[in-house]
Every structure is written in C-alpha cells, then in structure tokens.
Amino acid sequence: MADQTAAPADSRDMYVVHNMLRRAFGELPALIRGVEDGAERAGTVADHARLLVAILSTHHEAEDSVLWPKLMERCPGELTPMVAAMEQQHQRLHSLLDSMTERAEKYAATREATEREELARSADDVMDPMNEHLAAEERDILPLVDRYCTNAEWASVGEHGLPQLTPAQVPLVFGMMFRVATEEQHALLAENIPDEVFSQMVEVAPGALEAYEIALHGTDNPAHPR
C-alpha cells in the first residue's frame, strides 16, 4: 500500500459500509420472520440481530469520538448547522437499537412467535431512520471529510471501530463489505486498509461469511444467498 497518509481523504469507501448496513438490516425482518417456532436457529438469528446493532453502534461511536471533533475543529461554520440534526438522528437510532437488543435477548431465550414478531418489528422500525441518517451523512458530511481531512485521519475513523468487534466478528464484517463493494470500492478499501490486514481478510472473509450464513439461514432454506 502506498504511503498516502498526508493525501486528502477519499471518503467513497464509506459507501461500502453504508451499503453493507442497508443490505443487512434490509434482509433482517424477513430473516427473523422465517424462523419456525422453537427452532434452534432462533438463537443464531437473534445473535445476528445483535451483531448488526453492534456494527451500526460502533460506526456511530467512531464518528462521535474521532470524526466530529476533527471536523468541528476544521470547519465549524459548515458543520454546526448539521450537528443538532445528526445528534438527534443518533439518539433516535440508539433508542431503537437498544430496543432491538432487548427483544433479541428475549427471543433467544423463548424462541417463540410473540418475541419473534416483536424482534422483527423492531428491525422494521430501524430501517427508515437509519436510511435517513446514512443519506444525510453521504450528502452533507462526506464532502466535508474530503475537503478538510487527510487520508490518515479518515482511516483512523475506521480503525477506531475494529477493537470493538470480537476476532470472530471481524472477518464477517469484512465479508459483508466485500460482498457489496464495487470493483472501484474494493480498490479503495485496499488503499486505506493496512496490507497485512487486507490480504488476510481477502483470503478468509468470504469463507467465514459463507459458513456463517449457512448456519444463519439454515442448510435447507432455499432463500439462502449463496
């Protein structure tokens, strides 16, 4: 990987993360509702819901801790009008995600229809606020990132979140990103992720995701996305 730490940020790789979240959360309600009452797979699906909550929460925490302070330092006049709206969106989403976590825990314990539907409805509830927030970031925030941040500073936002994931979750997240990335976006990821990490994830992430989704969707489920 070429040393581009002082180069201007290229935030187009954020679309990979956002599209990963859009796809994963978009598939979640039907995935939950497709589990039979009492099925052992219910626990796996509930854990998956909690994983998606962790990914989105970690994404926001990295922005709050690393990105917003840097942008406020560099361009307060341009960012300030957006801060209140962004914070309000984060708070609403965090409340919905907390509810989704609670319902996932209940569903994992009971594996019954009532808790399954409550979890599915909580996943439904996340979609519109999440999509609104992601679109606002892409429209309003990413242009400021490209204008005011360096490549190294932008990379630090993504690196901030990795320690929040377990070693088993890291290849799953990379696999989910690789699945939605265009060829151009894949090249951007290669530029912004350390060589040793990226090469390892290219090798292990697709297989890790495939094995994970077999358990998640069930081997006899014709809707399993191979």
Sequence and secondary structure as in RCSB ss.txt:
>XXXX:A:sequence
MADQTAAPADSRDMYVVHNMLRRAFGELPALIRGVEDGAERAGTVADHARLLVAILSTHHEAEDSVLWPKLMERC
PGELTPMVAAMEQQHQRLHSLLDSMTERAEKYAATREATEREELARSADDVMDPMNEHLAAEERDILPLVDRYCT
NAEWASVGEHGLPQLTPAQVPLVFGMMFRVATEEQHALLAENIPDEVFSQMVEVAPGALEAYEIALHGTDNPAHP
R
>XXXX:A:secstr
    TTSB  GGGHHHHHHHHHHHHHHHHHHHHTS TT THHHHHHHHHHHHHHHHHHHHHHIIIIIHHHHHHH 
HHHHHHHHHHHHHHHHHHHHHHHHHHHHHHHHHHH  HHHHHHHHHHHHHHHHHHHHHHHHIIIIIHHHHHHH B
HHHHHHHHHHHGGGS TTHHHHHHHHHHHH  HHHHHHHHHHS HHHHHHHHHHHHHHHHHHHHHHH TT TT  
 
